[in-house]
Amino acid sequence: MRSVGKFWHVLPRRGDSSGLQRIGCVVHISSNGNMILKADNVPRIGDQAVDESLKAVGMVFDVFGPVANPYVAVRPSVDELSSYVQRVLYAANAPSKQRMRKRRRRR
């Protein structure tokens, strides 16, 4: 079984539609170092961006462009950005603060 480390909370549970969501393909690296993706699905700003192996790549920083064909900017947390061009990234939905509070109260 693959170790998922700190991403245990993003794996979908039975009957849960949250988890990983395909963002889209990395089109290019911007001049300020952000990865620009052509979005298939629009994630929330602040969601963690991961690759196919659930490795954290960065955080969703901005959503821009036309509503019909949006683009997503991801602020990277990795080196070797050029290796991610033409690769698909996924959004790992971070648990909401309210959900985390409920979890803390139970303990």
N, C-alpha and C positions, 0 to 999 in steps of 0.2 A: 504494500500500500504506500502511496506517495505521501510524504510528509508535507503538510500544508502550513505549518508554523503559525504565524500570527493571522492567517486568513481562515481560521476555523469558523469564524462567524459569518463568512460570506457563502459558504456552501449551502445550497438549497436544502431545506428540510422537507419532510413529507407534507404535502399540501401547502407549501410555501412557494409563492411565485418570485420571491426575491432571490438574490444570489448573484450569479454572473449574468451580465447582459452584454452582448456584442456591441461595441461602439462603432467600429469600422476599421478601415485600412489607413495606415500612415502614408500621407501623400508626400510630405517633405518636412524638413527642419527649418523653422523660421530663423531670421537673422538674430533674434534675441534668445535663441536656443530652445524654443518650445516646439513640440511635435504637433503638426497639423494633421488632423484626420478628417476624411470625408465620412460623415456620420451616417450609418444605417439606422441606428437607434440613438436618440439623444439622452445622454446621462444627466444626472444632477451635478451642478458645480460642487466640487469637494469630494466627489466619489473617487476611489482609488482606481487607477488604471493598471491592469495586469496583462501579461502575455499568456500564451497557451499553457505554459507550465506553472501558472499562478505566481510568477515572480513579479513583485511590485515594480512597475516601470515609472510611475509618476502619479500626479493628481490632476483631475479635470479642473482646468483653470478658467476656461471661457467657452461659450457657445456663440457662434456668430454666423453671419451669412443669411441667405434667404431661407424662409421657413420651409419651402419645398425641398431645398438641398443644403442643409446646415453643415457647418464645419465645427470641429471641436479642437480646442487648444489644450494640450496636456503639458504641464510643467514637469519635466523629467527629474527622476531621482537616481538615474543610472548614467554610466559613461557609455561611450561607443554608440551614440545616437544613430549614426548612419546605418548600423546593422538592423535597426527597426523599421527602416523605410520599406514600404510594400508589405509589411506584416500586419496582421489583424490584432487589435487590442480589445480587451474586455473591461467593463466597469464592474468593480466589486462594490456593491451597495453597502456603504458603511451604516452600521446600526444608528438609528436616531438617538439623540440625547435622552429623549423621554423613555425610549426602550431600555437604554442603559440604566437610567434611574430606577426603573421598575426592577431590573435585575439586581441592582445593588441593595434595594430594600429587602429583597427576599433573603439575602444572606445573613 
